[in-house]
């Protein structure tokens, strides 16, 4: 997914002289073709994230469209003041491409785990937040980022994630995608959790239970019409996300329902509100958090049975 995103920036830059790329200590070889062919619009600035965001904002105010790439925790926690004041306040066209959303960097421990990045970015006025679920969807997203107004936070998965979207699904920033028709319960998911929700739906089908799956690649602005429609039609609304239960997709879902005065049964499946105290693999941490397909199916099954 990351390679597809960065390759797309290079292809877009060849066609549009407004596009600039800024990287932060990304390692030798990253976007070498871009660096060699368009050196005046390629910058590798080292470990100085706050400075990079300010630099990107300045270019954006001069009419450039700037793509910045580094680790998610560094783009959010480390330079939050610059993101708020330089990007959000001035509503500039800077695209923050964040490596390792969620617990991708599990071997590196809590300092590198982006369990709160969506919550952090949701609090920034004018910020758009997108989390594609696979590389093919990333390819459909990137061209739309060129002329989208204001800053965008693009949350990347690990890479090599299972492809579950299809060209016929299309893609529009701010629009949800129905991956599986609705049923007794409907799962709202974002990013790579889409594949896990679909796998959970297959497991539930063996028990005669139906779980619809709606992928929300855009967390902000939320596709309110689709979320409200699902809440009205399903017996149970389920959010599934690789993020803390505080401030992420599930929080956005229940905030919307509360604001509209809709009392819908909800089940929020997310990472716990705590610092991870374990190392290992992404899969290991997701299993511990109850976000394996089997665990998701079990929680949905129990919730549906309790309502009968």
Secondary structure, 3 states (H helix, E strand, C coil): CHHHHHHHHHHHHHHCCCEEEEECCCCCCCCHHHHHHCHHHEEECCCCHHHHHHHHHHHHHCCCEEEEEEEHHHHHCCCHHHHHHHHHCCCCCEEEEEECEECCCHHHCHHHCECCHHHHHHCCCCCEEECCCCHHHHHHHHHHHCCCCCCEEEECCCCCCCCCCCHHHCCCCCCCEEEECCCCEEEEECCCHHHHHHHHHHHHHCCCCCEEEEECCEEECCCHHHHHHHHHHCCEEEEEEEEECCCCHHHHHHHHHHHCCCCCCEEEEEECCCCCCCCCCHHHHHHHCCCCHHHHHHHHHHHHHHCC
